[in-house]
């Protein structure tokens, strides 16, 4: 179950990066929201440490804002 949750987080990171490459602002926002939700669920279930989850959410925010520049 832990592998499923961490793998899902990685998959959503790839989806966010592809949305950034596409340049669609609404898709980027939606993918970032989904990714943060998946990270929070993984932290809540104990598959990921709290600090790791925070670090990944920060990375997702950096990726999403890099598209705006």
N, CA, C and O atoms as a MOPAC input file, in Angstrom:
PM7 MOZYME 1SCF
protein

 N      0.82800 1    -1.19500 1     0.00000 1
 C      0.00000 1     0.00000 1     0.00000 1
 C      0.87400 1     1.26100 1     0.00000 1
 O      0.56200 1     2.24500 1    -0.67200 1
 N      1.97700 1     1.21600 1     0.76700 1
 C      2.87900 1     2.36800 1     0.79700 1
 C      3.48400 1     2.62500 1    -0.57500 1
 O      3.59300 1     3.77400 1    -1.00400 1
 N      3.87900 1     1.55100 1    -1.26900 1
 C      4.45400 1     1.70600 1    -2.60200 1
 C      3.42800 1     2.30700 1    -3.56500 1
 O      3.77700 1     3.12700 1    -4.41500 1
 N      2.18300 1     1.90400 1    -3.43200 1
 C      1.12200 1     2.44600 1    -4.27200 1
 C      1.00900 1     3.95800 1    -4.07400 1
 O      0.91100 1     4.70800 1    -5.04500 1
 N      1.02100 1     4.39900 1    -2.83100 1
 C      0.86400 1     5.82300 1    -2.53900 1
 C      2.06100 1     6.62600 1    -3.02700 1
 O      1.88600 1     7.68700 1    -3.62500 1
 N      3.27500 1     6.13800 1    -2.78100 1
 C      4.46000 1     6.88400 1    -3.22100 1
 C      4.58500 1     6.87200 1    -4.73700 1
 O      5.02200 1     7.86000 1    -5.32900 1
 N      4.21100 1     5.78200 1    -5.36400 1
 C      4.24500 1     5.70600 1    -6.82100 1
 C      3.23400 1     6.67400 1    -7.43700 1
 O      3.50900 1     7.29300 1    -8.46500 1
 N      2.08600 1     6.80200 1    -6.81600 1
 C      1.06200 1     7.72000 1    -7.29600 1
 C      1.55900 1     9.16300 1    -7.23400 1
 O      1.28500 1     9.96300 1    -8.12900 1
 N      2.28600 1     9.48300 1    -6.17600 1
 C      2.84800 1    10.82900 1    -6.04600 1
 C      3.82500 1    11.09800 1    -7.19000 1
 O      3.80700 1    12.17600 1    -7.78400 1
 N      4.67400 1    10.12100 1    -7.49500 1
 C      5.63500 1    10.28200 1    -8.58800 1
 C      4.91500 1    10.46900 1    -9.92500 1
 O      5.31700 1    11.29400 1   -10.74400 1
 N      3.86200 1     9.70400 1   -10.13300 1
 C      3.09200 1     9.80500 1   -11.37200 1
 C      2.48200 1    11.19800 1   -11.50800 1
 O      2.49900 1    11.78300 1   -12.59200 1
 N      1.94800 1    11.72500 1   -10.41800 1
 C      1.34300 1    13.04700 1   -10.47400 1
 C      2.38700 1    14.13800 1   -10.68700 1
 O      2.07700 1    15.17300 1   -11.27700 1
 N      3.63000 1    13.92600 1   -10.21600 1
 C      4.70400 1    14.86800 1   -10.51900 1
 C      4.95300 1    14.90300 1   -12.02400 1
 O      5.12200 1    15.97500 1   -12.60600 1
 N      4.97600 1    13.73200 1   -12.64900 1
 C      5.18600 1    13.67800 1   -14.10100 1
 C      4.04900 1    14.37700 1   -14.83900 1
 O      4.27900 1    15.07300 1   -15.82800 1
 N      2.82900 1    14.19200 1   -14.35800 1
 C      1.68900 1    14.84100 1   -14.99200 1
 C      1.77200 1    16.36400 1   -14.85600 1
 O      1.43300 1    17.09400 1   -15.78800 1
 N      2.22400 1    16.83900 1   -13.68700 1
 C      2.38100 1    18.27400 1   -13.47900 1
 C      3.44500 1    18.82600 1   -14.42300 1
 O      3.25500 1    19.88400 1   -15.02300 1
 N      4.55000 1    18.12400 1   -14.55400 1
 C      5.62100 1    18.58500 1   -15.44100 1
 C      5.15700 1    18.61900 1   -16.89600 1
 O      5.52100 1    19.53200 1   -17.63700 1
 N      4.36800 1    17.64600 1   -17.30800 1
 C      3.87300 1    17.65600 1   -18.68900 1
 C      2.84900 1    18.77400 1   -18.88700 1
 O      2.76500 1    19.34800 1   -19.97300 1
 N      2.07000 1    19.08800 1   -17.84700 1
 C      1.12900 1    20.20500 1   -17.94600 1
 C      1.87700 1    21.52700 1   -18.06100 1
 O      1.44200 1    22.42900 1   -18.77600 1
 N      3.00600 1    21.64400 1   -17.35500 1
 C      3.82200 1    22.85200 1   -17.44100 1
 C      4.38700 1    23.00400 1   -18.84500 1
 O      4.43800 1    24.11100 1   -19.38300 1
 N      4.81200 1    21.89500 1   -19.43700 1
 C      5.33000 1    21.94500 1   -20.80300 1
 C      4.23400 1    22.35500 1   -21.78700 1
 O      4.49700 1    23.05600 1   -22.76500 1
 N      3.01200 1    21.91300 1   -21.52100 1
 C      1.88900 1    22.27200 1   -22.37500 1
 C      1.52200 1    23.74200 1   -22.26100 1
 O      1.06900 1    24.35000 1   -23.23100 1
 N      1.71800 1    24.31400 1   -21.07600 1
 C      1.48400 1    25.73300 1   -20.88000 1
 C      0.06100 1    26.12600 1   -20.54300 1
 O     -0.23400 1    27.31900 1   -20.48000 1
 N     -0.82800 1    25.18100 1   -20.32600 1
 C     -2.21700 1    25.48900 1   -19.99300 1
 C     -2.32800 1    25.78100 1   -18.49700 1
 O     -2.11900 1    24.89100 1   -17.67200 1
 N     -2.65700 1    27.02900 1   -18.14600 1
 C     -2.66500 1    27.45700 1   -16.75100 1
 C     -3.68300 1    26.68800 1   -15.90900 1
 O     -3.40000 1    26.32400 1   -14.76800 1
 N     -4.87100 1    26.44200 1   -16.47400 1
 C     -5.88700 1    25.73700 1   -15.69100 1
 C     -5.48800 1    24.27800 1   -15.45600 1
 O     -5.77800 1    23.72100 1   -14.39700 1
 N     -4.82900 1    23.66000 1   -16.43100 1
 C     -4.36400 1    22.28100 1   -16.26100 1
 C     -3.26100 1    22.21000 1   -15.21600 1
 O     -3.21100 1    21.27000 1   -14.42200 1
 N     -2.37900 1    23.20400 1   -15.21500 1
 C     -1.29000 1    23.23700 1   -14.22800 1
 C     -1.86900 1    23.34900 1   -12.82900 1
 O     -1.44700 1    22.63700 1   -11.91800 1
 N     -2.83800 1    24.24200 1   -12.65600 1
 C     -3.45800 1    24.42900 1   -11.34600 1
 C     -4.16100 1    23.15500 1   -10.88200 1
 O     -4.04800 1    22.77300 1    -9.71700 1
 N     -4.87600 1    22.50600 1   -11.77800 1
 C     -5.60000 1    21.28100 1   -11.43200 1
 C     -4.63000 1    20.16200 1   -11.06600 1
 O     -4.85100 1    19.44200 1   -10.09200 1
 N     -3.56100 1    20.01400 1   -11.84000 1
 C     -2.57700 1    18.96100 1   -11.54900 1
 C     -1.86600 1    19.22100 1   -10.22600 1
 O     -1.59700 1    18.28500 1    -9.47200 1
 N     -1.55800 1    20.49900 1    -9.93600 1
 C     -0.89600 1    20.80500 1    -8.67500 1
 C     -1.82900 1    20.49900 1    -7.50100 1
 O     -1.39500 1    19.96800 1    -6.47800 1
 N     -3.10800 1    20.83700 1    -7.65500 1
 C     -4.07800 1    20.56100 1    -6.59500 1
 C     -4.19500 1    19.06100 1    -6.34700 1
 O     -4.22800 1    18.62200 1    -5.19700 1
 N     -4.25800 1    18.26900 1    -7.42400 1
 C     -4.33500 1    16.81200 1    -7.28300 1
 C     -3.08200 1    16.25900 1    -6.62400 1
 O     -3.16000 1    15.37700 1    -5.76900 1
 N     -1.91600 1    16.78500 1    -7.02500 1
 C     -0.64700 1    16.31200 1    -6.47500 1
 C     -0.56200 1    16.59200 1    -4.97900 1
 O     -0.15600 1    15.72200 1    -4.20800 1
 N     -0.94000 1    17.79500 1    -4.56300 1
 C     -0.89500 1    18.14100 1    -3.14400 1
 C     -1.84600 1    17.24900 1    -2.34900 1
 O     -1.53200 1    16.84200 1    -1.23000 1
 N     -2.99400 1    16.95000 1    -2.92200 1
 C     -3.94600 1    16.05800 1    -2.26800 1
 C     -3.35300 1    14.66100 1    -2.08000 1
 O     -3.48300 1    14.06700 1    -1.00900 1
 N     -2.69900 1    14.13700 1    -3.12600 1
 C     -2.08900 1    12.80400 1    -3.04200 1
 C     -0.96400 1    12.78200 1    -2.01600 1
 O     -0.80800 1    11.80700 1    -1.28000 1
 N     -0.17600 1    13.86400 1    -1.96500 1
 C      0.91200 1    13.94200 1    -0.98300 1
 C      0.33100 1    13.94900 1     0.42900 1
 O      0.82200 1    13.24000 1     1.30800 1
 N     -0.71200 1    14.74900 1     0.64700 1
 C     -1.33200 1    14.81400 1     1.97400 1
 C     -1.88400 1    13.45800 1     2.39800 1
 O     -1.76300 1    13.08000 1     3.56300 1
 N     -2.48700 1    12.72200 1     1.46600 1
 C     -3.01400 1    11.40100 1     1.79200 1
 C     -1.88300 1    10.43200 1     2.15100 1
 O     -2.01900 1     9.62900 1     3.07400 1
 N     -0.76700 1    10.51100 1     1.41800 1
 C      0.36800 1     9.63000 1     1.70600 1
 C      0.95200 1     9.93500 1     3.07800 1
 O      1.33300 1     9.02000 1     3.80800 1
 N      1.02400 1    11.20600 1     3.43300 1
 C      1.53600 1    11.58900 1     4.75400 1
 C      0.57300 1    11.12700 1     5.83200 1
 O      0.99700 1    10.60700 1     6.86400 1
 N     -0.71100 1    11.31300 1     5.60200 1
 C     -1.73300 1    10.94100 1     6.58300 1
 C     -1.71000 1     9.43500 1     6.86200 1
 O     -1.89900 1     9.01300 1     8.00300 1
 N     -1.48100 1     8.63200 1     5.83200 1
 C     -1.48600 1     7.18500 1     5.99600 1
 C     -0.14000 1     6.63600 1     6.45600 1
 O     -0.01200 1     5.44100 1     6.72200 1
 N      0.87100 1     7.51200 1     6.55100 1
 C      2.16100 1     7.07700 1     7.06500 1
 C      3.10200 1     6.52300 1     6.01300 1
 O      4.15100 1     5.97600 1     6.35300 1
 N      2.75200 1     6.65300 1     4.75100 1
 C      3.61400 1     6.15700 1     3.68300 1
 C      4.76700 1     7.12100 1     3.43600 1
 O      5.78300 1     6.74800 1     2.85000 1
 N      4.60400 1     8.35700 1     3.88600 1
 C      5.60100 1     9.38900 1     3.65400 1
 C      5.72400 1    10.21700 1     4.93400 1
 O      4.72500 1    10.49700 1     5.59700 1
 N      6.95700 1    10.60700 1     5.27800 1
 C      7.19100 1    11.42600 1     6.45700 1
 C      6.63800 1    12.82600 1     6.22600 1
 O      6.56800 1    13.28500 1     5.08600 1
 N      6.25100 1    13.49900 1     7.28600 1
 C      5.67400 1    14.83800 1     7.20100 1
 C      6.61900 1    15.81100 1     6.49600 1
 O      6.18300 1    16.57600 1     5.63500 1
 N      7.89900 1    15.79300 1     6.84600 1
 C      8.85800 1    16.71700 1     6.22700 1
 C      9.05500 1    16.39900 1     4.75600 1
 O      9.22200 1    17.31000 1     3.94500 1
 N      9.03900 1    15.12700 1     4.39800 1
 C      9.16000 1    14.73400 1     2.99400 1
 C      7.96600 1    15.25400 1     2.20900 1
 O      8.11600 1    15.75100 1     1.09300 1
 N      6.78900 1    15.13900 1     2.79100 1
 C      5.58600 1    15.64700 1     2.13700 1
 C      5.66000 1    17.15000 1     1.93700 1
 O      5.28400 1    17.65600 1     0.88000 1
 N      6.13900 1    17.86500 1     2.94000 1
 C      6.27300 1    19.31200 1     2.83000 1
 C      7.27400 1    19.68300 1     1.74900 1
 O      7.05700 1    20.62200 1     0.98300 1
 N      8.36900 1    18.94000 1     1.69200 1
 C      9.39000 1    19.20800 1     0.67900 1
 C      8.83600 1    18.98200 1    -0.73000 1
 O      9.11100 1    19.76100 1    -1.64300 1
 N      8.06100 1    17.92200 1    -0.90100 1
 C      7.49100 1    17.61900 1    -2.21200 1
 C      6.43600 1    18.64900 1    -2.61600 1
 O      6.33700 1    19.00100 1    -3.79100 1
 N      5.64400 1    19.13900 1    -1.65300 1
 C      4.65600 1    20.16500 1    -1.96300 1
 C      5.35200 1    21.46300 1    -2.37500 1
 O      4.88800 1    22.16900 1    -3.27100 1
 N      6.46100 1    21.76600 1    -1.71700 1
 C      7.22700 1    22.95200 1    -2.07200 1
 C      7.80500 1    22.81900 1    -3.47400 1
 O      7.80700 1    23.78000 1    -4.24200 1
 N      8.29500 1    21.62800 1    -3.80600 1
 C      8.83300 1    21.37300 1    -5.14600 1
 C      7.73600 1    21.52600 1    -6.19800 1
 O      7.96800 1    22.08400 1    -7.27000 1
 N      6.55100 1    21.03200 1    -5.88600 1
 C      5.42700 1    21.14500 1    -6.82300 1
 C      5.07400 1    22.62600 1    -7.04600 1
 O      4.77400 1    23.02900 1    -8.17000 1
 N      5.10900 1    23.42400 1    -5.98900 1
 C      4.80700 1    24.84300 1    -6.12100 1
 C      5.85300 1    25.53500 1    -6.98300 1
 O      5.51700 1    26.39700 1    -7.79400 1
 N      7.14000 1    25.15700 1    -6.81000 1
 C      8.20000 1    25.73800 1    -7.62200 1
 C      8.00700 1    25.38600 1    -9.08900 1
 O      8.17900 1    26.23700 1    -9.96200 1
 N      7.65000 1    24.13600 1    -9.36300 1
 C      7.43300 1    23.70200 1   -10.74900 1
 C      6.27300 1    24.47600 1   -11.36500 1
 O      6.35900 1    24.93600 1   -12.50400 1
 N      5.18700 1    24.61600 1   -10.60400 1
 C      3.99700 1    25.29300 1   -11.12700 1
 C      4.26400 1    26.77300 1   -11.36600 1
 O      3.78400 1    27.33000 1   -12.35400 1
 N      5.01600 1    27.41900 1   -10.48600 1
 C      5.27700 1    28.85300 1   -10.66200 1
 C      6.32200 1    29.10800 1   -11.74200 1
 O      6.38200 1    30.20500 1   -12.29900 1
 N      7.13900 1    28.11300 1   -12.04000 1
 C      8.13400 1    28.29300 1   -13.10000 1
 C      7.45400 1    28.43700 1   -14.45800 1
 O      8.01900 1    29.03100 1   -15.37600 1
 N      6.26200 1    27.90300 1   -14.58600 1
 C      5.51200 1    28.01000 1   -15.84100 1
 C      4.98300 1    29.42300 1   -16.04300 1
 O      4.79500 1    29.86700 1   -17.17500 1
 N      4.74300 1    30.13000 1   -14.93200 1
 C      4.18400 1    31.47000 1   -15.01700 1
 C      5.21400 1    32.48700 1   -15.49800 1
 O      4.85800 1    33.55800 1   -15.99000 1
 N      6.47400 1    32.14800 1   -15.35600 1
 C      7.53500 1    33.09500 1   -15.73100 1
 C      7.83000 1    33.06100 1   -17.18900 1
 O      8.69600 1    33.79800 1   -17.66100 1

